[in-house]
Amino acid sequence: MEILRATVEPITAHFGVVVMAGLWASLGVGVAVGSAWVMRRWVPTVLKPAPFAGLVVTCAFVSVGVGVIFGGDPALPAWWWLGVIGVGLSAIDLHCHRLPRTWVLALVTGGLVVFVCLTVTGSGGLTPLLRSFGAVLLVLAVGAGIYAAAPGWLGFGDVTLLSALAAFWGWLGWRTVLWGLFLSLVVLGVVAAVAWLMGRRGEESRIAAGPSIVLGGWIAIVSYS
């Protein structure tokens, strides 16, 4: 009996992991399909086989990753929402150098709705929620000031994206807000430097800042967890 138990338990555990990974991947695929349909306004080629397959695989991978890393976190729905919507925003920015305000608004609204629900149900405190709202307003104000002073450095879409990410950083703490801002701008600077070294210079060869900002923001969140 002990031998049988020792044999069956690892198989059962691995089977459970595979099932959960499959569920998270399915959620990612479902969001990818819906996102592709909405995204076609900005990325007309998204429904073609190759771009669509890339979007589906990326969303599935991100969905599984978020499920694995934040599986025990009550705020898991917020992190999942950030992951899949971040993929869509990055894809749009890469294609047409735009960060649609409707997508950015959906990103921050989804996160704040989860945080409000956690606060109301007692799974999260009032302080983290107020900090999330405060972080959004603070980053938006600072970013708008930088945009007004040096409009060529950051686009206003980049400012609004940083502000949306601040809601998620703020839930974790002010240190994460600062760390997220720092890493987002560092990753963006590294990508810009590499592009410049590769000969991509001038207005016509400008890079999409959105993916770098999202990546830097995720590094800050994951390093906190």
C-alpha positions in Angstrom: 0.0 0.0 0.0 2.8 2.4 0.8 4.5 1.7 -2.5 1.2 2.3 -4.3 0.7 5.6 -2.5 4.2 6.7 -3.2 3.6 6.0 -6.9 0.2 7.5 -7.2 0.6 10.7 -5.2 3.3 12.3 -7.5 1.3 11.4 -10.6 -1.8 13.0 -9.0 0.1 16.1 -8.1 1.6 16.5 -11.5 -1.8 15.8 -13.1 -3.3 18.6 -11.0 -0.6 21.0 -12.1 -1.2 20.1 -15.8 -4.9 20.6 -15.4 -4.5 24.0 -13.8 -2.0 25.1 -16.4 -4.5 24.0 -19.1 -7.2 26.0 -17.5 -5.1 29.2 -17.3 -3.9 28.6 -20.9 -7.6 28.2 -22.0 -8.4 31.6 -20.3 -5.5 33.2 -22.1 -6.6 31.8 -25.5 -10.2 33.0 -24.9 -9.0 36.5 -24.1 -6.7 36.4 -27.2 -9.6 35.6 -29.4 -11.7 38.5 -28.0 -8.8 40.9 -28.0 -8.0 40.1 -31.6 -11.5 40.9 -32.6 -11.4 44.3 -30.8 -7.8 45.0 -31.8 -8.4 44.8 -35.5 -9.3 48.5 -35.5 -5.7 49.3 -34.7 -4.0 46.2 -36.1 -5.9 45.2 -39.3 -3.6 42.2 -39.8 -4.2 40.7 -36.4 -6.7 38.1 -37.7 -4.3 36.7 -40.2 -2.9 33.3 -39.3 0.6 34.3 -38.2 -0.2 37.4 -36.0 -3.2 35.7 -34.6 -1.2 32.6 -33.6 1.4 34.8 -32.0 -1.2 36.6 -30.0 -2.8 33.4 -28.8 0.4 31.8 -27.8 1.6 34.9 -26.0 -1.7 35.4 -24.1 -1.7 31.7 -23.1 1.9 31.8 -21.9 1.3 35.0 -19.9 -1.9 33.6 -18.4 -0.2 30.4 -17.3 2.7 32.4 -15.9 0.5 34.7 -13.9 -1.5 31.8 -12.6 1.7 30.0 -11.4 3.4 33.0 -9.8 0.3 34.5 -8.1 -1.8 31.4 -7.5 -2.2 32.1 -3.8 -2.7 35.8 -4.0 -6.2 37.2 -3.5 -5.4 39.9 -6.1 -4.7 37.2 -8.7 -7.6 38.5 -11.0 -5.9 41.9 -11.1 -2.5 40.5 -12.0 -4.1 38.3 -14.7 -6.0 41.2 -16.1 -2.7 43.3 -16.2 -1.0 40.4 -18.0 -3.5 39.8 -20.8 -4.5 43.5 -21.4 -0.8 44.4 -21.3 -0.2 41.9 -24.2 -2.9 43.6 -26.3 -1.6 47.1 -25.6 1.9 46.1 -26.5 0.8 44.5 -29.7 -1.1 47.6 -30.7 1.8 49.9 -29.9 4.3 47.7 -31.8 2.1 47.9 -34.9 1.0 51.5 -35.0 2.8 53.4 -32.1 -0.4 54.1 -30.3 -1.7 53.3 -26.8 -5.4 53.7 -27.2 -7.0 55.4 -24.2 -9.9 52.9 -24.2 -7.4 50.1 -23.6 -5.5 52.0 -21.0 -8.7 52.9 -19.2 -9.8 49.3 -19.3 -6.5 48.2 -17.8 -6.7 50.5 -14.8 -10.4 50.1 -14.3 -10.1 46.3 -14.2 -7.4 46.5 -11.6 -9.1 49.0 -9.4 -12.4 47.1 -9.5 -10.6 44.0 -8.2 -8.9 46.0 -5.5 -12.2 47.6 -4.5 -13.8 44.2 -4.3 -10.9 42.8 -2.1 -11.3 45.8 0.2 -15.1 45.4 0.5 -14.8 41.7 1.2 -12.0 42.1 3.7 -9.4 40.4 1.7 -7.5 43.6 1.3 -7.1 46.7 3.5 -8.3 50.2 2.8 -4.7 51.6 2.9 -3.6 49.6 -0.2 -6.7 50.7 -2.1 -6.2 54.4 -1.3 -2.5 54.0 -2.1 -3.5 52.6 -5.6 -5.7 55.6 -6.3 -3.1 58.0 -5.0 -0.4 56.4 -7.1 -2.4 56.8 -10.3 -3.0 60.5 -9.6 0.6 61.2 -8.6 2.2 59.4 -11.6 -0.3 61.1 -13.9 0.5 64.5 -12.5 4.2 64.0 -12.6 4.1 62.4 -16.0 1.9 65.2 -17.4 4.4 67.7 -16.1 7.3 65.9 -17.8 5.3 65.7 -21.0 4.6 69.4 -20.9 8.2 70.3 -20.2 9.8 67.8 -22.6 7.1 66.4 -25.0 9.7 64.7 -27.2 10.9 62.4 -24.3 7.6 60.7 -23.4 4.3 60.5 -25.4 1.1 61.2 -23.5 0.0 57.7 -24.1 3.2 56.5 -22.3 2.2 58.8 -19.4 -1.3 57.3 -19.2 0.1 53.8 -19.3 2.5 54.5 -16.5 -0.4 55.9 -14.5 -2.4 52.8 -15.1 0.4 50.6 -14.0 0.8 52.7 -10.9 -2.6 51.4 -9.7 -1.1 47.9 -9.6 2.2 49.1 -8.1 0.4 51.1 -5.5 -1.5 48.1 -4.2 1.9 46.6 -3.3 3.4 49.7 -1.8 5.1 53.0 -2.5 8.5 51.3 -2.9 7.0 49.3 -5.7 5.6 52.4 -7.3 9.1 54.0 -7.4 10.7 50.7 -8.4 8.2 50.2 -11.2 8.7 53.7 -12.6 12.5 53.3 -12.4 12.5 49.9 -14.1 10.0 50.9 -16.8 12.1 53.9 -17.8 15.4 51.8 -17.6 14.0 49.1 -19.8 12.8 51.7 -22.2 16.2 53.4 -22.2 18.0 50.2 -22.8 15.7 49.3 -25.8 16.1 52.8 -27.2 19.9 52.6 -26.9 20.0 49.2 -28.6 17.8 50.5 -31.4 20.0 53.5 -31.8 23.2 51.4 -31.9 21.5 49.2 -34.6 21.0 52.3 -36.7 17.4 53.0 -36.1 17.4 56.8 -35.8 15.1 59.6 -36.7 11.4 60.1 -36.3 10.5 57.5 -38.8 12.3 54.8 -36.9 11.1 55.6 -33.4 10.4 52.6 -31.1 7.2 51.6 -29.4 7.6 52.5 -25.7 4.6 50.5 -24.5 6.1 47.0 -24.4 9.2 48.2 -22.5 7.1 50.1 -20.0 4.9 47.0 -19.4 7.9 44.7 -19.1 9.6 47.0 -16.6 6.4 47.3 -14.6 6.1 43.5 -14.5 9.7 43.1 -13.3 8.9 45.4 -10.4 5.8 43.4 -9.5 7.4 40.0 -9.7 10.4 41.1 -7.8 8.1 42.3 -5.0 6.3 38.9 -4.9 
